[in-house]
Amino acid sequence: MCILQLSLLLFHWIPHIGLAVFIWQFTHRKIQLDANHIYGSKYSSGSDESKSELCADRKRTSTNYLDGTLNNLSCSTTIHNGCHLNMQRSASVDPTKMGVGKAIAVLTSGGDAQGMNAAVRATVRVGIYTGAKVYFVHEGYQGLVDGGDNIRQATWESVSMMLQLGGTVIGSARCQDFRSKEGRAKAACNLVKLGITNLCVIGGDGSLTGANEFRNEWSELNHYQSEAKRSSHLNIVGMVGSIDNDFCGTDMTIGTDSALHRIMEVVDAITTTAQSHQRAFILEVMGRHCGYLALITALACGADWVFIPEMPPDEGWEDHLCRRLTYQRSIGNRLNVIIVAEGALDRHGKPITCDIIKNLVTKKLGFDTRATILGHVQRGGTPSAFDRILGSRMGVEAVMALLEATPDTPACVVSLSGNMAVRLPLMECVQVTKEVTKAMAEGRFEEAVKLRGKSFENNWNTYKLLAHVTAPDSNINIAIMNVGAPCAGMNAAVRSAVRIGILQGHSMLAVHDGFDGLAHGTIEPMTWGYVGGWTGKGGSNLGTKRSLPARMIEEISLNIAKFNIHALVIIGGFEAFVGGLELWNYREKYEELCIPLVVIPATVSNNIPGSDFSIGADTALNTITTTCDRIKQSAAGTKRRVFIIETMGGYCGYLATMAGLAAGADAAYIYEEQFGIHDLETNVEHLLEKMKTTVKRGLILRNEKCNANYTTDFIFNLYSEEGKGVFDCRKNVLGHMQQGGTPTPFDRNFGTKMGAKAVLWLTEKLKECYRHGRIFANTPDSALIPRFHFTVTQWWLKLRPILKILAKYKISLDTSETATMEHVIKKRGTV
């Protein structure tokens, strides 16, 4: 029995497929999805030897944005030292005693960013969990200098209801006093008086640099000699809060994803009015020294042009821009969108502003043109689910780093590397960040793009690919179809695949209604304009069904021959995966099926073998999180109320777990983590105790298939009965609203890049499979389908203890394995 037949049988036998993590491999090559590629890792700019095996031997994808690279998904880096994260085994320490006798202060500084409150909340609660005293420092470094009521002890309840708030609850301020030695001396005295020797700073590179200088001067600044003996050193840990995502050393900074949400909300709103009046719109987004927001916005909305400081346009860009806008109108587009980073420059260092572009388009083309400067709206609003989870994870790691630090430990910054929170030397990260600015100032623009990281470079290259509209001739027909349940981001993947295919010279075919459409011949050609505006649309414009191909394989093979289909892109959920396997399995019987094919994972359940992320999962997660926010607000008003929320996900607990972290749930029941009546009893008792505090509300999430007997109704009835007289219960089944809505920036960008990579991979594979004047693909590596491979845990299961600790459960946190600090600057002549 071949491996694919065995795989199919096993998939039918094992309903809890969501528990497994699968690894994509072709022949003997492991293909790995690494999340630090989607929106942009700062890692990777250097020589081939610096392209590390950091990701190649370690399964670690993240809530960060996937590049979706299908043919080469190992990450490269010059910031990391080109090796695995060094994990040290240490004697198990009781985590609830680590902080006894210690004090931690947390402050936010510089510009505010959504998600800072999640980081503050996690720092406070985990600090208290370890037995430490935790203090708020209000108004940033100014509060540290002024002291008094600006430094107050935090309690567990004082950080309640902070998760969903934008900005920073404890305040932030620019502080001139802290720039002077006298001001820093006052700050040191204020900390020593309270016995604080651990400082957690959330801010940008300027704020973190100031913290490091403060630490270096600590002994000199400390005037209380008797106290100084007990406070001989100050531990500093930083977390990067910046919407620009301009700090080297972390894949994503706190606030960036939320800023993209705000930008895309405006872009979507502007698009409707622009289409109505056939207008051109120019949008300026933040990014004085970094074009990250502008670049990702351009990809996510399908903009006609983007201006970023890292790569000024070539000489004569004015004529080129006008030609492109004219062409877009000529093929039927009713609007044009141009994205400008606030720091955009031309090749001579002169600013490129919205007004300059507006005057150019109006005078040369006569288009009705409008300019919009988004400004501080990008900093506002509710943080996205990603930023809440990122802030929470960083806050946990920051506390551990502070409590494990020694006098010899340099100031570090907690960063996101793939799926892991890692610690990096603060000043090394700052140095690499400054290298980018220096390269731009000296006109080394290609180098500046590379210094931003491989992902930034890939995003830029993808944008350039999609921006061109000339193509070579080709006789290749590639069909695209959606299979399974609809989800947000599918259309973005289709649009990208179609346009990249056209740019490669291929003819692109739309297969409507999944495998049913392939069997019934509902197939039509797609042009460049056919998929215009699809990026921001939810659902599936092609139509999708759950039918599998086996029962209609004869008709499918005939239509593949009839429409002369040379390759197939299948975008969908678990049915797409199984359907792809069935097509592969029938190659022996039907020669028409011997064509290259690729499966792109797209499902809200995030349960596709071979991928740690699926298109649509982020949109569903944000939908759940937003709904939970509203429900918690209702519970806060009525008091003493517990809500039971049922989420989608099938047998995969990803949505319930991550939404629990993002919304601050008291418990999340999932299939992967078995539970019984004793666990339910413990949860009820926890809520009974919680109702005695000032936080008189509860939120329980339940994955729809977590247990056949402990149903949502059962849990609701149990909680209602046991909480009688103390709290009452309500239940909500969120249902198909989780599959709807416009895609998030993550899913738009993910879909765009996955679609592009899929077609580029097919293009190369078609060249290999061209034999005797026709396409014939019957080798295992001609079907980009995940191979069957079990591992025991999924990456997000490791976050469940954090969920419970932040909900105040008395559980043990495994501290036997700690990450050593990595160096960001490779030991070589240049960075």
VEXBATOR-299426 format. One line per 3 residues: number of its first residue (from 1); their letters; for each residue x, y, z of C-alpha. Coordinates in steps of 0.001 Angstrom, whole numbers, plus 500000, padded with zeros to 6 digits. Example, Ala and Ser with C-alpha at 12.3 -4.5 7.8 and 13.67 -1.06 7.14 Angstrom:
% residues 2
1) as) 512300:495500:507800 | 513670:498940:507140
% end
This chain:
% residues 831
1) mci) 500000:500000:500000 | 501505:503356:498990 | 502015:506147:501490
4) lql) 499207:508258:500014 | 496688:505451:500284 | 497758:504897:503857
7) sll) 497424:508619:504497 | 493869:508677:503169 | 492847:505714:505286
10) lfh) 494371:507210:508392 | 492657:510534:507797 | 489296:508812:507632
13) wip) 490079:506830:510788 | 491378:509688:512905 | 488824:512463:513489
16) hig) 491123:514526:515692 | 493399:515499:512846 | 493706:519000:514270
19) lav) 495960:517600:516990 | 498705:516733:514575 | 501286:518999:513019
22) fiw) 502366:517920:509578 | 505542:518637:507712 | 505525:519290:504009
25) qft) 508146:517294:502196 | 508836:516350:498636 | 510942:513256:498134
28) hrk) 513718:513787:500692 | 513383:517529:501090 | 511627:519111:504065
31) iql) 509569:522171:503275 | 508796:524365:506203 | 506377:527187:506724
34) dan) 508121:529819:508772 | 506005:532636:510090 | 508673:535221:510316
37) hiy) 508280:535693:506539 | 504710:536920:506163 | 504645:540528:507153
40) gsk) 508318:540829:507663 | 511233:539523:509630 | 514067:541959:510132
43) yss) 516362:538971:509963 | 518481:538206:507004 | 520547:540375:504830
46) gsd) 523938:538819:504530 | 526129:536271:502910 | 525189:532711:502070
49) esk) 526982:531374:505113 | 524891:533655:507301 | 521718:532110:505935
52) sel) 521154:530052:508985 | 519636:526712:509732 | 517658:528414:512464
55) cad) 514377:527471:510827 | 515401:524486:508747 | 515713:522065:511622
58) rkr) 513115:523526:513906 | 509362:523667:513415 | 508536:527134:514589
61) tst) 506017:529253:512835 | 504355:532137:514536 | 501336:534412:514947
64) nyl) 503448:536573:512860 | 502935:536945:509135 | 503868:534058:506865
67) dgt) 505713:534602:503658 | 503939:531558:502305 | 507047:530553:500392
70) lnn) 506192:527200:498882 | 509443:526242:497300 | 512018:527398:499814
73) lsc) 510775:528149:503275 | 513907:528116:505352 | 514657:531547:506775
76) stt) 517970:533300:506467 | 519514:535708:508907 | 522405:537915:509676
79) ihn) 520956:539068:512911 | 520851:535686:514550 | 524103:533857:515026
82) gch) 523175:531239:512460 | 522373:528423:514843 | 519565:527023:516916
85) lnm) 518315:528859:519918 | 520441:527473:522688 | 518158:525854:525212
88) qrs) 519678:525314:528619 | 518439:522665:530956 | 518324:523895:534502
91) asv) 517104:522466:537724 | 513369:522893:537966 | 512517:526059:539886
94) dpt) 509199:526763:541539 | 507965:529623:539342 | 505655:530920:542075
97) kmg) 508706:531630:544271 | 511033:533149:541651 | 510016:536719:542421
100) vgk) 509728:536572:546207 | 511553:539549:547743 | 511924:541289:544362
103) aia) 510186:544285:542829 | 509474:545035:539165 | 508493:548361:537632
106) vlt) 506858:548625:534205 | 506577:551760:532083 | 505578:552715:528546
109) sgg) 507535:555398:526736 | 507598:557220:523435 | 504764:556946:520939
112) daq) 501857:554790:522028 | 500978:551575:520213 | 497989:549262:520422
115) gmn) 498889:546163:522403 | 500991:547953:525002 | 498237:547358:527558
118) aav) 498353:543618:526898 | 502096:543687:527625 | 501558:545689:530829
121) rat) 498788:543321:531933 | 500923:540232:531366 | 503924:541783:533135
124) vrv) 501825:542636:536184 | 500018:539321:536453 | 502992:537081:535792
127) giy) 505081:539181:538163 | 502494:538704:540893 | 502271:535018:540009
130) tga) 506001:534668:540721 | 505655:536362:544111 | 507191:539707:543105
133) kvy) 505822:543161:543788 | 504945:544980:540592 | 504701:548749:540182
136) fvh) 503181:550928:537490 | 505252:553890:536396 | 502740:556388:535042
139) egy) 503658:558870:532279 | 506782:557047:531147 | 510229:558327:532095
142) qgl) 508675:561586:533323 | 506842:559627:535995 | 510063:557828:536852
145) vdg) 511792:561192:537412 | 508900:562832:539280 | 508198:559803:541495
148) gdn) 505488:560103:544133 | 502067:558933:542988 | 503439:558289:539520
151) irq) 504911:555024:540841 | 502153:552881:542310 | 501909:549228:543215
154) atw) 499783:547199:540818 | 497252:544547:541774 | 495744:541678:539835
157) esv) 492444:543515:539463 | 494059:546809:538426 | 494891:545421:534982
160) smm) 491451:543958:534369 | 489679:545071:531166 | 492936:546448:529715
163) lql) 493330:543963:526874 | 490848:545567:524517 | 491965:549152:525129
166) ggt) 494193:550954:522669 | 497048:553249:523601 | 498583:552818:527029
169) vig) 496516:553044:530204 | 499519:553985:532359 | 500409:556879:530081
172) sar) 503429:557818:528027 | 505306:561102:527716 | 508367:562546:526052
175) cqd) 510759:563389:528861 | 513545:565943:528554 | 514443:565589:532246
178) frs) 515513:561969:531789 | 518007:563027:529127 | 520063:564781:531809
181) keg) 522151:563037:534433 | 520343:564924:537180 | 517009:563623:535953
184) rak) 518264:560051:535806 | 519642:560440:539341 | 516166:561424:540557
187) aac) 514693:558413:538788 | 517246:556103:540432 | 516412:557483:543872
190) nlv) 512700:556939:543307 | 513281:553301:542386 | 515677:552600:545259
193) klg) 513224:554006:547803 | 510753:551309:546754 | 513347:548557:546462
196) itn) 512844:548264:542707 | 515799:546690:540892 | 513986:545368:537832
199) lcv) 512670:547674:535133 | 510553:546669:532147 | 510413:549321:529413
202) igg) 507909:549181:526542 | 508758:551590:523739 | 510808:552265:520635
205) dgs) 514558:552220:520091 | 515017:555657:521674 | 513223:554638:524851
208) ltg) 515144:551384:525059 | 518487:553093:524451 | 517714:555451:527315
211) ane) 516954:552486:529561 | 520309:550918:528769 | 522143:554162:529577
214) frn) 520209:554343:532845 | 521332:550831:533713 | 524983:551550:532940
217) ews) 524951:554575:535238 | 522983:552888:538014 | 525717:552609:540648
220) eln) 526897:556145:539968 | 523397:557601:540098 | 522431:555838:543295
223) hyq) 522880:558290:546175 | 521521:556068:548918 | 524689:554161:549777
226) sea) 523143:551900:552423 | 520336:551035:550039 | 522763:550724:547158
229) krs) 524376:547677:548685 | 521085:545888:548213 | 520545:547573:544843
232) shl) 523985:547278:543326 | 522637:546697:539848 | 519528:547339:537820
235) niv) 518060:544699:535489 | 516568:546061:532277 | 514322:544244:529811
238) gmv) 512708:545954:526848 | 509693:545208:524685 | 509367:547023:521379
241) gsi) 506155:548997:521015 | 506080:550766:517648 | 503500:550782:514880
244) dnd) 506236:551307:512249 | 507810:547850:512750 | 511184:549539:512345
247) fcg) 513203:547737:515034 | 515707:545124:513903 | 515782:541942:515932
250) tdm) 512085:541161:516126 | 509750:539834:513463 | 506957:542136:514590
253) tig) 506695:545041:516996 | 503713:545609:519266 | 501134:547769:517482
256) tds) 502067:547131:513852 | 499266:544695:513079 | 496660:546953:514701
259) alh) 497914:549937:512704 | 497468:547877:509530 | 493906:547109:510625
262) rim) 493180:550847:510964 | 494749:551593:507597 | 492824:548864:505791
265) evv) 489541:550011:507345 | 490143:553434:505792 | 491276:551980:502465
268) dai) 488142:549827:502223 | 485930:552814:503007 | 487700:555037:500477
271) ttt) 487539:552355:497781 | 483742:552455:497668 | 483557:556209:497144
274) aqs) 486467:556163:494683 | 484712:553559:492533 | 481506:555558:492555
277) hqr) 483192:558660:491103 | 486108:557064:489195 | 488638:558841:491370
280) afi) 492290:558417:492157 | 493109:558368:495863 | 496479:559040:497461
283) lev) 496891:557833:501045 | 499758:558806:503290 | 500555:556365:506090
286) mgr) 503050:556609:508931 | 506648:555493:508513 | 509154:558342:508642
289) hcg) 512144:556033:508274 | 510470:552697:507512 | 508139:551843:504642
292) yla) 506760:548688:506212 | 503199:549957:506739 | 503061:551439:503244
295) lit) 504420:548310:501562 | 502106:545869:503328 | 499134:548177:502746
298) ala) 499938:548282:499036 | 500055:544483:498869 | 496910:544081:500958
301) cga) 494786:546491:498917 | 496296:545931:495479 | 497541:549513:495146
304) dwv) 498748:550815:491808 | 501914:552364:493274 | 503730:552629:496599
307) fip) 506401:555084:497719 | 508713:553948:500537 | 511881:555534:501960
310) emp) 513979:552365:501542 | 513568:552339:497765 | 512944:555722:496083
313) pde) 511484:555527:492562 | 513775:555670:489557 | 514357:558842:487578
316) gwe) 511348:559635:485426 | 508939:558017:487860 | 506350:560690:487089
319) dhl) 505835:559467:483527 | 505926:555833:484611 | 503248:556446:487250
322) crr) 500986:558208:484770 | 501364:555385:482240 | 500415:552802:484831
325) lty) 497346:554721:486028 | 496223:555255:482429 | 496560:551555:481661
328) qrs) 494518:550581:484720 | 491696:552842:483546 | 491939:551442:480027
331) ign) 491221:547884:481216 | 488110:548981:483094 | 489310:549899:486590
334) rln) 487206:552696:488018 | 489707:553810:490662 | 493392:554158:491390
337) vii) 495070:553854:494777 | 498536:555197:495566 | 500145:554579:498969
340) vae) 502804:556960:500293 | 504954:556523:503399 | 505375:559836:505210
343) gal) 509158:559561:504830 | 509129:558864:501066 | 511928:560534:499094
346) drh) 513107:560688:495516 | 516612:559699:494389 | 517883:563176:495245
349) gkp) 516564:563122:498791 | 513615:565428:498114 | 510330:564531:499850
352) itc) 507534:562969:497804 | 504289:564176:499344 | 500606:563587:498699
355) dii) 500236:567092:497281 | 503082:566590:494788 | 501515:563360:493506
358) knl) 498021:564858:493470 | 499124:567833:491376 | 500972:565516:488990
361) vtk) 497993:563200:488395 | 495516:566047:488127 | 497527:568126:485659
364) klg) 498912:565341:483432 | 495943:562962:483400 | 493001:565112:484403
367) fdt) 491816:562487:486913 | 489581:563545:489776 | 492130:563038:492565
370) rat) 491875:563165:496362 | 494598:562947:499017 | 494124:561596:502537
373) ilg) 496679:561746:505347 | 495699:559145:507921 | 497824:560522:510748
376) hvq) 497234:559394:514323 | 494156:557349:513478 | 496724:554614:512813
379) rgg) 497747:554609:516481 | 494190:554465:517801 | 491458:551933:518219
382) tps) 491250:548480:519673 | 494333:546268:519370 | 494071:543311:517025
385) afd) 494112:539745:518291 | 497703:539390:517105 | 498936:542408:519075
388) ril) 497161:541235:522227 | 498744:537814:522009 | 502136:539272:521075
391) gsr) 502039:541696:524000 | 500986:538949:526396 | 503727:536578:525266
394) mgv) 506375:539280:525451 | 505205:540320:528906 | 505572:536773:530223
397) eav) 509051:536394:528769 | 510097:539833:530061 | 509271:538881:533645
400) mal) 511182:535609:533321 | 514168:537443:531830 | 514218:539972:534673
403) lea) 514014:537338:537395 | 516675:535152:535798 | 519071:538061:535146
406) tpd) 522407:538445:536915 | 524669:541514:537269 | 526578:540286:534206
409) tpa) 523501:539938:532023 | 523356:542785:529468 | 520146:544717:528959
412) cvv) 518015:542653:526633 | 514988:543087:524456 | 512283:540426:524203
415) sls) 511675:539696:520541 | 509523:537462:518404 | 511553:535016:516346
418) gnm) 509245:532777:514378 | 507057:531147:516973 | 509327:531790:519906
421) avr) 509859:534668:522302 | 513620:535173:522439 | 515993:537503:524251
424) lpl) 518464:539592:522291 | 521109:542095:523444 | 519376:545446:523365
427) mec) 522178:547597:522016 | 523086:545150:519259 | 519517:545412:517964
430) vqv) 519704:549209:518148 | 522998:549188:516224 | 521568:547061:513395
433) tke) 518482:549304:513255 | 520708:552354:512801 | 522540:550597:509955
436) vtk) 519349:550721:507885 | 518951:554465:508377 | 522601:554995:507531
439) ama) 522301:552982:504309 | 519320:555068:503189 | 521106:558321:504011
442) egr) 524090:557248:501902 | 521947:556210:498952 | 522568:552474:499344
445) fee) 518919:551664:498762 | 519255:548053:497625 | 521264:547380:500769
448) avk) 518680:549171:502910 | 515966:546841:501610 | 518137:543821:502348
451) lrg) 518974:545109:505829 | 515262:545303:506585 | 515241:541534:506223
454) ksf) 514471:538797:503763 | 510761:539186:504282 | 510756:542901:503583
457) enn) 512711:542143:500430 | 510255:539397:499451 | 507318:541737:500031
460) wnt) 508973:544344:497841 | 509662:541822:495083 | 506086:540533:495214
463) ykl) 504769:544072:494885 | 507014:544712:491887 | 505842:541490:490241
466) lah) 502167:542380:490628 | 502734:545952:489479 | 503830:544977:485970
469) vta) 501296:544126:483290 | 503393:542937:480338 | 503777:539200:479845
472) pds) 505495:536709:477530 | 503521:534324:475358 | 502731:530860:476696
475) nin) 500486:527943:475803 | 499975:526879:479406 | 496514:526772:481006
478) iai) 496353:526842:484818 | 493028:526248:486553 | 492188:527662:489990
481) mnv) 489454:526414:492298 | 488190:526795:495865 | 487263:523708:497890
484) gap) 485647:523331:501314 | 484046:526024:503437 | 484545:529664:502382
487) cag) 486877:531909:504351 | 488268:535421:504176 | 491439:535683:502110
490) mna) 490540:533082:499474 | 489856:535812:496907 | 493188:537483:497612
493) avr) 494945:534198:496855 | 492970:533768:493617 | 493691:537331:492485
496) sav) 497405:536982:493138 | 497610:533586:491430 | 495746:534856:488371
499) rig) 497851:537966:487921 | 501172:536250:488517 | 500076:533558:486063
502) ilq) 499235:536164:483430 | 502593:537846:484046 | 504242:534458:483401
505) ghs) 502369:534280:480093 | 499852:531619:481163 | 496122:531479:480508
508) mla) 494232:531335:483802 | 490969:529421:484168 | 488312:529823:486859
511) vhd) 486718:526609:488120 | 483456:527453:489836 | 482016:525468:492771
514) gfd) 484986:523278:493588 | 485363:519740:492307 | 481703:519775:491246
517) gla) 482511:522567:488813 | 485552:520704:487533 | 483373:517655:486891
520) hgt) 480501:519604:485288 | 482676:521873:483183 | 481763:525209:484789
523) iep) 485114:526650:483753 | 485878:530024:482190 | 488966:532142:481449
526) mtw) 490095:534891:483817 | 491724:538129:482712 | 493724:540735:484626
529) gyv) 490621:542841:485201 | 488469:539805:486091 | 489998:539686:489584
532) ggw) 490234:543449:490122 | 489232:544465:493642 | 489147:540890:494938
535) tgk) 491789:541360:497634 | 489455:542953:500151 | 486429:540746:499506
538) ggs) 485483:537993:501950 | 484111:534564:501113 | 484764:532863:497786
541) nlg) 483917:534613:494531 | 484607:531405:492607 | 482174:529456:494758
544) tkr) 483186:526489:496853 | 481795:523098:497892 | 482921:520298:500180
547) slp) 482562:517547:497541 | 485568:515275:497018 | 486708:514199:493546
550) arm) 486761:510403:493949 | 483081:509877:493105 | 483324:511935:489899
553) iee) 486911:511265:488887 | 485911:510118:485392 | 484168:513420:484599
556) isl) 487024:515421:486115 | 489635:513670:483994 | 487565:514264:480835
559) nia) 487197:517989:481546 | 490883:518381:482325 | 491528:517032:478824
562) kfn) 488649:519016:477257 | 489810:522388:478640 | 493455:521464:478125
565) iha) 494353:522148:481775 | 498099:521823:482390 | 498230:522615:486115
568) lvi) 495836:523009:489025 | 495739:525302:492075 | 493413:524121:494853
571) igg) 492661:526696:497547 | 490724:525417:500522 | 490456:523556:503780
574) fea) 490825:519964:504816 | 488648:518833:501888 | 491106:520523:499525
577) fvg) 493941:518585:501119 | 492133:515230:500897 | 490900:516055:497388
580) gle) 494445:516781:496274 | 495563:513432:497662 | 492757:511666:495805
583) lwn) 493736:513296:492505 | 497326:512277:493090 | 496272:508743:493929
586) yre) 494251:508389:490692 | 497191:509348:488488 | 497983:505690:487917
589) kye) 494571:505137:486360 | 493950:508466:484595 | 496775:509961:482572
592) elc) 494911:513295:482386 | 495572:513748:486116 | 499333:513666:485583
595) ipl) 499642:517431:485859 | 501376:519540:488532 | 499065:520612:491322
598) vvi) 499388:522629:494494 | 497161:522944:497573 | 497008:526311:499366
601) pat) 495598:525996:502927 | 492529:528161:503500 | 490195:527463:506417
604) vsn) 489143:529217:509611 | 489846:526015:511559 | 493606:526194:510900
607) nip) 493761:522398:510809 | 495481:521759:507492 | 498304:519214:507578
610) gsd) 501650:520735:506724 | 500865:524298:507705 | 500778:526075:511035
613) fsi) 498625:528822:509527 | 495768:528791:507081 | 494273:531635:505104
616) gad) 491160:532814:506953 | 492159:531815:510476 | 493328:535307:511441
619) tal) 490095:536924:510264 | 488039:534386:512219 | 490212:534922:515299
622) nti) 489667:538676:515163 | 485928:538187:514692 | 485768:536004:517809
625) ttt) 487925:538416:519800 | 485793:541430:518860 | 482611:539554:519786
628) cdr) 484098:538520:523134 | 484991:542165:523825 | 481369:543163:523403
631) ikq) 480157:540278:525504 | 482618:541135:528298 | 481411:544719:528189
634) saa) 477863:543468:528663 | 478941:541241:531540 | 480839:544118:533174
637) gtk) 477669:546193:533159 | 475336:543560:534573 | 477889:542106:537051
640) rrv) 478046:538508:538268 | 477537:537033:534832 | 479427:534269:533035
643) fii) 479275:533809:529268 | 479832:530452:527559 | 481000:530999:523951
646) etm) 481195:528231:521340 | 483754:528701:518566 | 484410:526887:515309
649) ggy) 487513:524839:514611 | 486303:521283:514224 | 488709:519083:516170
652) cgy) 491362:521809:516232 | 491465:524068:519290 | 493471:526870:517687
655) lat) 490630:529404:517546 | 489407:528746:521081 | 492895:528902:522573
658) mag) 494111:532000:520757 | 490816:533833:521224 | 491010:532944:524913
661) laa) 494421:534629:525112 | 493301:537639:523099 | 490031:538171:524959
664) gad) 491197:537276:528470 | 489048:534175:528933 | 488860:532250:532192
667) aay) 489015:528888:530400 | 489095:527449:526883 | 487976:523846:526336
670) iye) 489589:522108:523340 | 489784:518610:521919 | 493571:518375:522183
673) eqf) 493540:518864:525948 | 491177:516343:527455 | 489086:517444:530388
676) gih) 486604:515816:532736 | 484105:516626:535429 | 486875:517426:537921
679) dle) 488257:520098:535572 | 484793:521582:535124 | 484373:521650:538897
682) tnv) 487710:523452:539276 | 486650:526070:536723 | 483354:526681:538508
685) ehl) 485127:527068:541859 | 487557:529502:540231 | 484641:531645:539034
688) lek) 482964:531508:542434 | 486147:532920:543963 | 486449:535496:541197
691) mkt) 482984:536852:541987 | 484271:537808:545446 | 486706:540288:543839
694) tvk) 485976:543495:541994 | 486031:541585:538672 | 482545:540126:538701
697) rgl) 482334:538513:535284 | 483500:535407:533484 | 484235:534263:529952
700) ilr) 484463:530600:528938 | 485313:529459:525391 | 484473:526029:524061
703) nek) 485728:524540:520797 | 482728:523087:518973 | 484014:519497:518988
706) cna) 486089:519479:522152 | 483962:516747:523737 | 480964:514797:522487
709) nyt) 479341:514630:525920 | 480357:517908:527556 | 478437:519990:525039
712) tdf) 477887:523723:525164 | 474417:523129:526593 | 475810:520746:529227
715) ifn) 478490:523208:530343 | 475957:526040:530376 | 473558:524019:532545
718) lys) 476356:522904:534863 | 477668:526428:535395 | 474132:527759:535839
721) eeg) 473333:525201:538522 | 476616:525409:540425 | 476727:529205:540261
724) kgv) 473141:529667:541386 | 472897:532555:543816 | 476413:533789:542962
727) fdc) 476382:534318:539193 | 474095:533635:536272 | 475063:532337:532818
730) rkn) 474472:533135:529199 | 475613:531196:526136 | 476446:532215:522585
733) vlg) 477158:530001:519586 | 479045:532264:517187 | 478454:530031:514184
736) hmq) 479104:531087:510597 | 479838:534713:511407 | 483380:533408:511948
739) qgg) 483622:532583:508230 | 482385:535982:507066 | 483632:539530:506983
742) tpt) 486372:541290:505084 | 489830:539719:505383 | 492303:541100:507885
745) pfd) 495601:542555:506628 | 497250:539260:507631 | 494934:537146:505483
748) rnf) 495095:539527:502526 | 498868:539515:502575 | 499080:535790:503308
751) gtk) 496696:534978:500469 | 498519:537315:498077 | 501901:535792:498752
754) mga) 500699:532186:498815 | 498938:532630:495477 | 502033:534195:493938
757) kav) 504392:531532:495258 | 502077:528740:494141 | 502005:529892:490514
760) lwl) 505744:530595:490424 | 506358:527078:491737 | 503995:525609:489107
763) tek) 505757:527576:486370 | 509096:525994:487231 | 507544:522560:487677
766) lke) 505823:522789:484285 | 509202:523336:482638 | 510490:520178:484300
769) cyr) 507424:518152:483287 | 507357:519160:479623 | 508111:515985:477674
772) hgr) 507682:515178:473987 | 505538:518231:473344 | 503182:517799:476304
775) ifa) 502961:518058:480094 | 503365:514795:481973 | 503826:514905:485770
778) ntp) 503717:511649:487701 | 506509:512086:490243 | 505803:512747:493931
781) dsa) 507390:516185:493825 | 505021:517370:491073 | 502132:517573:493547
784) lip) 502640:520128:496293 | 500575:518261:498881 | 501603:517772:502517
787) rfh) 502955:514336:503343 | 501770:512454:506389 | 503916:513000:509472
790) ftv) 502883:513146:513120 | 504362:515196:515913 | 502922:515315:519380
793) tqw) 502145:519002:519838 | 501225:522059:517866 | 503075:525295:518537
796) wlk) 500073:527104:519996 | 499436:524394:522609 | 502491:525713:524455
799) lrp) 500631:528979:525015 | 497837:527386:527022 | 499657:527631:530383
802) ilk) 499950:531382:529793 | 496194:531599:529275 | 495613:529875:532622
805) ila) 498210:531891:534553 | 496767:535172:533267 | 493344:533948:534409
808) kyk) 494801:533386:537930 | 494832:529621:538015 | 497367:528092:540350
811) isl) 499260:525993:537853 | 502937:525294:537382 | 504928:526972:534634
814) dts) 507749:524861:533230 | 511007:526748:533866 | 513367:523809:533320
817) eta) 514151:525018:529802 | 515276:528607:529335 | 516531:530381:526250
820) tme) 519997:531893:526368 | 520538:535313:524925 | 521410:535350:521245
823) hvi) 523686:537772:519461 | 522184:539782:516664 | 525429:540915:515127
826) kkr) 527258:538104:513432 | 530939:537819:514250 | 532193:539114:510946
829) gtv) 533426:542330:509453 | 530115:543791:508357 | 526505:543560:509394
% end
